[in-house]
Amino acid sequence: MLVWLIVLLTALVGLFYLLSGQDGPLSTLEGGEIAVAAVFGALALLYLVSLAGDYRGRALQGMRHAGIWVGLFFALIAGYAYRDDLGHVARRVGGELLPAGVPLPESSDEQGDRAVRLRKHLSGHFVARGAVNGAPVSMLVDTGASTVVLKPADAERAGIDLSALTFSVPVATANGTTFAAPVRLRSIAIGDIVVNDIEALVSKPGNLNESLLGMSFLRRLRSYEFSGDFLTLRG
């Protein structure tokens, strides 16, 4: 019995994938495809004949088991037909399970632009875990900052020589005015979104606790949108 169940399942799966790539009905199949479909059909018929013998006197049980396999087959078809929608649901669920700040890919829009989604941190701010010059860096999203600002430790991680910097640019902070050094970054990547050649600042040591993802990056995007506990970036 188990052997025939495996044979039937194999036949159904194979027939489904054979037909799923066709644009028309069965009449559009040609050559080897017709032969393969015939083999699958013969296997299914053979199973049904065997099934009739196995379930002699147990018609209700046979119908119940057949219904289960038919249901599984149509569930497979439904899963394939709605694979894009199911993928979107999976990404949404993943966004709730992953730590805040991890960029979660979103579906591309009509223009084919890439998009990522960020979930709000428990602190109430949006944090983006990305890469600066290829080095992993976590940055606080700040639309009030005119440029990207890196704290010294993150700047060093990104390959910037702090000893060669001149801290000459005045920057207003909550604690008063401080000074930062202008730099140009090769790239900033947040998930699949990559922006090259970005102006930025490196804060003077001891003046910044978190690097800031400011407008010199955000304005290079096609759009960014805050919606409840999520921020969507489109590049």
C-alpha positions as CSV (number, residue, x, y, z in Angstrom):
1,M,0.0,0.0,0.0
2,L,2.8,2.4,0.9
3,V,4.5,1.8,-2.4
4,W,1.3,2.7,-4.3
5,L,0.8,5.9,-2.3
6,I,4.4,7.0,-3.2
7,V,3.8,6.2,-6.8
8,L,0.6,8.2,-6.9
9,L,2.1,11.2,-5.1
10,T,5.1,11.1,-7.5
11,A,2.7,11.0,-10.5
12,L,0.6,13.8,-9.2
13,V,3.6,16.1,-8.4
14,G,5.3,15.3,-11.8
15,L,2.1,15.9,-13.7
16,F,1.5,19.2,-11.9
17,Y,5.0,20.6,-12.6
18,L,4.7,19.4,-16.2
19,L,1.5,21.3,-16.7
20,S,2.3,24.4,-14.6
21,G,4.6,25.8,-17.2
22,Q,2.1,25.6,-20.1
23,D,0.2,28.6,-21.4
24,G,-2.6,26.5,-22.9
25,P,-4.6,23.4,-22.2
26,L,-3.5,19.8,-22.5
27,S,-4.0,20.0,-26.3
28,T,-0.9,22.2,-26.5
29,L,1.4,19.4,-25.3
30,E,3.6,18.0,-27.9
31,G,6.0,15.0,-28.4
32,G,7.8,13.9,-25.2
33,E,5.4,15.9,-23.0
34,I,2.5,13.9,-24.2
35,A,4.4,10.7,-23.5
36,V,5.3,11.8,-20.0
37,A,1.7,12.8,-19.3
38,A,0.5,9.4,-20.5
39,V,3.0,7.6,-18.2
40,F,1.8,9.6,-15.2
41,G,-1.8,8.9,-16.2
42,A,-1.2,5.2,-16.5
43,L,0.5,5.1,-13.1
44,A,-2.5,6.9,-11.5
45,L,-4.9,4.5,-13.2
46,L,-2.9,1.5,-12.0
47,Y,-3.0,2.9,-8.5
48,L,-6.7,3.3,-8.6
49,V,-7.2,-0.3,-9.8
50,S,-5.0,-1.5,-6.9
51,L,-6.8,0.8,-4.5
52,A,-10.1,-0.8,-5.4
53,G,-8.8,-4.2,-4.4
54,D,-7.2,-3.0,-1.2
55,Y,-10.3,-1.2,0.0
56,R,-12.8,-3.9,-1.0
57,G,-15.6,-3.8,1.6
58,R,-14.2,-0.5,3.1
59,A,-15.5,2.0,0.6
60,L,-15.9,4.9,3.1
61,Q,-12.3,4.5,4.3
62,G,-11.1,4.4,0.7
63,M,-13.0,7.5,-0.2
64,R,-11.7,9.3,2.9
65,H,-8.1,8.4,2.1
66,A,-8.6,9.4,-1.6
67,G,-10.0,12.7,-0.5
68,I,-6.9,13.4,1.6
69,W,-4.6,12.8,-1.3
70,V,-6.7,14.9,-3.6
71,G,-6.7,17.7,-1.0
72,L,-3.0,17.5,-0.7
73,F,-2.6,17.7,-4.5
74,F,-4.8,20.8,-4.8
75,A,-3.1,22.4,-1.8
76,L,0.2,21.9,-3.8
77,I,-1.4,23.6,-6.8
78,A,-2.8,26.5,-4.6
79,G,0.6,27.0,-2.9
80,Y,2.3,27.2,-6.3
81,A,-0.3,29.6,-7.7
82,Y,-0.1,31.9,-4.7
83,R,3.6,31.6,-4.2
84,D,4.2,35.3,-4.5
85,D,1.5,36.2,-1.9
86,L,2.8,33.5,0.4
87,G,6.3,34.8,0.0
88,H,5.1,38.3,1.0
89,V,3.4,36.9,4.1
90,A,6.6,35.0,5.0
91,R,8.6,38.2,4.7
92,R,6.1,40.0,7.0
93,V,6.3,37.3,9.6
94,G,10.1,37.3,9.3
95,G,10.1,41.0,9.9
96,E,8.4,40.5,13.3
97,L,10.8,37.8,14.3
98,L,14.1,39.3,13.3
99,P,15.8,41.9,15.5
100,A,14.8,45.5,14.8
101,G,17.0,47.1,12.2
102,V,17.6,44.1,10.1
103,P,16.6,45.1,6.5
104,L,13.9,42.8,5.1
105,P,13.6,42.7,1.3
106,E,10.3,43.9,-0.1
107,S,8.7,43.1,-3.5
108,S,10.0,45.3,-6.3
109,D,7.5,47.8,-7.7
110,E,6.4,48.4,-11.3
111,Q,9.7,50.3,-12.0
112,G,11.7,47.3,-10.7
113,D,13.2,49.4,-7.9
114,R,14.5,47.5,-4.9
115,A,13.0,48.1,-1.5
116,V,13.7,47.1,2.1
117,R,11.7,47.4,5.3
118,L,12.9,48.3,8.8
119,R,11.0,47.7,12.0
120,K,11.1,50.3,14.8
121,H,13.4,49.6,17.7
122,L,12.1,49.3,21.2
123,S,13.5,52.7,21.9
124,G,11.0,54.2,19.4
125,H,13.6,55.0,16.8
126,F,14.4,53.3,13.5
127,V,17.8,51.6,13.3
128,A,19.3,50.3,10.1
129,R,21.9,47.5,10.1
130,G,23.9,47.9,7.0
131,A,27.4,48.2,5.6
132,V,29.6,51.3,5.1
133,N,32.4,50.7,2.6
134,G,31.6,47.0,3.0
135,A,32.0,47.0,6.8
136,P,29.0,46.2,9.0
137,V,27.6,49.3,10.8
138,S,24.4,50.0,12.7
139,M,23.0,53.5,12.2
140,L,20.2,55.5,13.6
141,V,17.8,56.8,10.9
142,D,17.7,60.6,11.4
143,T,15.9,62.8,8.9
144,G,16.9,65.8,10.9
145,A,20.6,65.2,10.1
146,S,21.7,66.8,6.8
147,T,24.4,64.2,6.3
148,V,25.4,60.7,7.3
149,V,27.5,61.0,10.5
150,L,29.7,58.2,11.7
151,K,31.1,57.8,15.2
152,P,34.9,57.2,15.3
153,A,34.7,53.5,15.9
154,D,32.4,52.9,12.9
155,A,34.6,55.2,10.8
156,E,37.6,53.1,11.6
157,R,35.7,49.9,10.9
158,A,34.9,51.4,7.5
159,G,38.6,51.9,6.7
160,I,38.8,55.6,7.5
161,D,42.1,56.8,9.0
162,L,41.1,59.0,11.9
163,S,44.6,60.5,12.3
164,A,44.3,62.0,8.8
165,L,41.0,63.8,9.5
166,T,40.5,67.5,10.2
167,F,37.6,68.1,12.6
168,S,36.6,71.6,11.2
169,V,32.9,71.3,10.5
170,P,30.7,72.7,13.3
171,V,27.8,70.5,14.1
172,A,24.8,71.3,16.4
173,T,23.9,68.6,18.8
174,A,21.6,68.2,21.8
175,N,24.6,68.9,24.0
176,G,25.7,72.0,22.1
177,T,28.1,72.6,19.2
178,T,30.8,70.2,18.4
179,F,33.1,69.6,15.4
180,A,33.2,66.8,12.8
181,A,35.5,65.9,9.9
182,P,34.2,65.7,6.3
183,V,34.7,62.5,4.4
184,R,33.3,60.7,1.3
185,L,32.2,57.2,1.6
186,R,32.5,54.7,-1.2
187,S,29.2,53.1,-0.5
188,I,26.4,52.5,2.0
189,A,24.3,49.4,1.7
190,I,21.0,48.7,3.5
191,G,20.0,45.2,2.4
192,D,19.7,45.2,-1.4
193,I,19.9,49.0,-1.6
194,V,23.3,50.4,-2.4
195,V,24.2,54.1,-2.7
196,N,27.7,55.0,-3.9
197,D,29.9,58.1,-3.3
198,I,28.2,59.7,-0.3
199,E,29.3,62.8,1.6
200,A,29.5,62.2,5.3
201,L,31.0,63.4,8.6
202,V,33.0,61.7,11.2
203,S,32.2,63.0,14.7
204,K,34.9,64.0,17.1
205,P,35.7,61.2,19.6
206,G,33.4,61.2,22.6
207,N,30.6,63.3,21.0
208,L,28.4,60.7,19.4
209,N,27.0,57.4,20.7
210,E,25.3,56.2,17.5
211,S,26.1,56.7,13.9
212,L,23.4,58.6,12.0
213,L,21.9,57.7,8.6
214,G,21.1,61.2,7.5
215,M,19.7,62.9,4.4
216,S,22.9,62.6,2.3
217,F,21.8,59.0,2.0
218,L,18.0,59.3,2.2
219,R,17.7,61.9,-0.4
220,R,19.5,59.7,-2.9
221,L,16.7,57.1,-2.6
222,R,13.7,57.1,-4.8
223,S,11.5,57.3,-1.7
224,Y,11.3,56.5,2.0
225,E,8.1,56.1,3.9
226,F,7.2,55.8,7.6
227,S,4.2,53.7,8.3
228,G,3.4,52.8,11.9
229,D,6.2,50.6,13.2
230,F,7.9,50.3,9.8
231,L,10.1,52.3,7.5
232,T,10.3,51.4,3.8
233,L,13.3,52.4,1.8
234,R,13.1,52.3,-2.0
235,G,16.2,52.6,-4.1
